[in-house]
């Protein structure tokens, strides 16, 4: 039985990408073939040469909200808050850089608009629960917030991040982290793939800040997975299922798309619907809902690395990551991509 230690690996700090590639499609592409295991190295702009007419690429169209906000306490102290997940129209679970100092009942005033406040209502594990003075709709967040970058990007936020930490096809607002496998695609690349006979299908998984939370239990069965909202339309489910019936390849773009495909799978077909999922897949269980996967390189000990290992096989992924480190691939959200076939 696999444990948390089995998914740790050494990664030099300089391989953690702090900036996106100069152009989206200029990232490198690590190609992993599962049977028999084999590795190839290419550029992401060459992705089309590994696809064939009739393939279905399944994208997550979630759009990242500007969930990073700055407030002031009555003392004048500055508090950074990241909205992690929405509980209802006025309540959120959030992360704060002064969590231990904040007290239930304390009201914080927004730097960007003093008319906007949040009140601390309590704690929920690593999060605080806050109640907002008004609904934080898209227009308000665009005005007072910034796109939150992952914790391993250790540099100040830049204006380019508002564009580059968002996929070109992002539509459904509500995520607080990007479905990063999709960051490599350009509009022109998508048009070229469609012209070659590759289908593109969209679903939604609102990635929460929980995607960055570490696994802390050596026994993986004791890990409590975060919940995320998803939606799979009847049209998208129908096109995916038609590909399955026709024996065409279904290729998930990102672990977030793969999570929805796994969560909605019923008797070998995907069922349309909306809901929440806390599905946690790790070896020896296999992820069987896709024939291929496009993904970035994930953090040591993460549930995302475990999901990829369930899809491609533990030993194969372990060897691939060792090769990627040796070949100096760039890791994590702004890093390079992997294609698993």
N, C-alpha and C positions, 0 to 999 in steps of 0.2 A: 504494500500500500504506500502510495506517495505521501510525503509530508511537505511542509513549507520549505524545509531546507533543500529539498530536491529542486526547487525552482529559483534558488539564489545563484548568482554568477557575478564574477568580477567585471566591472566596466570602468575603464579609465574616464575620468571626469571630462577630458577634452572631446570625448565621443558623444557627449550629451549636447544635442544641437540647441544653441541659444538663439539662433536666427533661422528663418526659412531660407531655402535655396533662392538664388537670385531670381529665378523664374520657377513657377510651380512644377512644370514638367521636367525640370533639369535635375530633379532628385535621381539618385541611383535606384536600381531595381534589382533586388536579390530574388532569383527565381528558384524555388524549391519544388522539385518533383518528388512525389511521395513513393511511387512504385515503378521501378526500384528507386531508392533515395538517390537524388543527384542534385547538384547545385550549379547554377549558371549566374553570370553577372551581366547586367544590361543597364540601360538608362530607362527611366520611366516613360520617356517619349516613345520607346520601342514596345510598349505594352501591347499594342495592336497586333504585333507579329506573333504573340502567344495566344491570341484569341481567334475564334473562327465564327463564320456566319451562323446565326442561331443561338449563340451564347447569350445568356441573360445576366447582365450586371445589375445587382441589387444595391441601390444607394440609400443612405440615410439622409433625408433632406432637412434634418433639424437645424435650426438657426440659433446661434449663440446669442444670448441676451447680454447687454452691458451690466453684468451682475456685481461689479466691483464698485463700491461706494465709499465715500468718506464722510464721517460725521464728527461732531464735537460734543464732548461731555460738558456739563455745567461748569467744570473746572477749566475748560478750554482745551483739555487734552484731546488730541486727534485719535479717532478710532477708524480703522479700516475694516469694512464688513464685506464679505462675499456671500451673496444669496445662494444657498446650496440647493434648496428644493422648496417649492411652493406648497403650503399646506391648505390654504384656501385664499380667498380674494385679498385678505389683509395679513395673513400670518405666513411666516417663512421660518425654516430652519436656516441658520446662517453661521458662518465662521467669523470670528473677530480676533484681531491681534491683541486685544486686552481682555480676553474672556474672563480671566480670574478676577479682574477688578470690577467688572460690570455687575451690577446688582439688580435683582428682579424689581421691576417698577421704575427703573431708571429710564429717562427719556433722552434720546440723542438727537441733535439737530443737524440736518444735512448741510454740508459745506456749499454744495451747488445751488441749493434753494432752501433758505431758512424756514420756509413754510412747510417743508416736508420733514417729518420726524418719525422715529421708530422708538418703540418702548420695549424694553427687555421683559419678557414674561417668565422666563425660566431657562433651564438647561436640559438638553437631551443628548447625553453622551458627550461627544466632542463638539456638539453644536449648541448655540443658544437659540431659543425661540423668540422671535421678535414680532411685534404687531405694528403695522405701518399706519400712518395717519390718513392715508388715502391709498387706493389701489395703485400698485406699481405696474402700470400698463406699459406697452412698448414705447409710446411717445415720451413718457416721463423718464424711463430708464435710458433712452437714447440721449436725453438732455442732461441727466445728472450722473450717469454711470460710465464705466469703461469696461472693455472686454477683459475678463479675468484670465490671466495666463497661468499655466500649470505651475505648481510649486518648484519644479526642477528647472524652470527658466529663471535664472538668477540675474536678471537685469531689469532696468526700468522699462515700463510700458512705452511703446512707441506708436506713433500714429499709423504706421504701416500694419500694425497688428490688427487694427479694426477690419482691414481687408484680408490679410493673409491668414488670420486665425478664423476664417470663415470659408466654407466651400462656395464655389461659384454657383451652385444650384440650391443653396440654403433657402428654405421657404418657411418652414413651420417653426415659429419662434417659441422658445421655452427651454432650450438647453443652456447649461452653464459651463459646458466644456464641449469642444468641437469633436465631431467624428473624423479623426485626423487622417484616416486612410484616404478620404476624399479630397484632402487639401492639394493633392498632386495634380488633379484634373483641371484642365482649362476648358472653356466653352468650345474652342476650336477642336480640341482633342475629342470631346464628346460628340461633336458633329461628325468628325472623321470616323469614329467607331460606329456610329449609327449608319453612315454611308456604306460601311463595309459589311453591314448585316448584323452587327451586334445590337441586341436590344438593351434598353435602359429602363429600369423599373425603380420606383421610389416607395419607401416606407418611412416611418418616423420613429425614432427613439430619442426622447429628451434626455441626453446624457447629463447626469447629476454630478455634483462634486464628489460623491461617493466613489466615482471611478478612480480617484487618486488615493483613496483610503487604503492603508496597508493591511495585509492579512497578519494578524497577531497570534494566531493559534497554530501550533505545530501540527495538530490534528485538523486537517482541512474540513472534516465533517462538522467541526464546531464553529466554523466561520459563519457569521451572519451577513448575508449579502444585502447590499443596498437595493432599494426598489426604484425602478424607472418607468415612466409612462411611455407607452408605445401605441402606434396606430398602423394597421395594415388594411388598405382599402380593398374592396371587392375586385376592382379592376386589377390592382397589382397582384393580389393573390391568384386571380384567374390566369394572368400571364405567366406567373411562376409555375403554377400547377400544369399549365399547358406545356411548358418546357419539360417538366418532369415526365409527363405522359409521352412526349415525343423523344425522350432520351437525349434532350439537349442539356448542355451544362448550365447550371445555376451557380453564379460566382458572386459571393457576398463581398461588397466593398466595405471592409471594416468589421471589427468584432462587434460593433453595435448592431449592424445589419444582421450579422450571424446570430446574435442573441434573440432578435425578433423572429428570425426564421426558426430557431430552436423552440422558442416559447410558443409559437403558433402552429407547430407541426402536430397534425392529427392523422394517424394512420397513413403516414407517408405523404400527406398533402398539407398545404398551409391554409389555415382557416382565417378569413378576414375578421377584423374586430379591433376594438380599442380596449386598453386596460393597463395594468401595471405588471411588471415582471421582476422577480428577484432570482431568476434562474442562475444557478452556479454550476458550471460544468468543468470538471477537471478529470485527469486520467485516474483510473482506467476507463471511465465512461468516454464514449466517442461522440463527437459532434457530427451528425449525419445529414443535416438539412441542406448542405451545399456541396457542390462538386469542386469548388475552388474558393480561394480567399485572398483578397488583397488587404494587407495590413501593414502597420508600421512596426518598428521594433519596440518591445514593451519593457517596463521596469522590472527589475529582479523581484521575485516573490509576489507578483501581482496576479489578480484574478484573470486579467487579460492574457498574460503569458500562459496561464493554466488552460484557458480556453483554446488558444492556438495549439498548445500541446495535445489537447484532446482531439483537435481536428487533424493534425499532421503526424501525431505520434511523438511521445516524449523523447525518445532517443534521437529521432531525426531533428526535432526542433533544438534540442540541446547541442547537437553537432552544428546545426546551421548558425546558431547564435555565436558559437565559438569561432566559426569561420567569418562571420560578420565582424566580430571584434578584430580578428587578425587582419581583415581586409579594410579596416578603418571606416566601416559604414557609420553614418550618423544616426543616433538613437532618439527615440521618443517623439513627441508631437510634431516638432519641426524637422524631424530627421528623414531618413530614406525609407523606401517601401520594400515590402516583400510580397511576392506573388506565389501562392501555394496551389499547385495543380495535382 
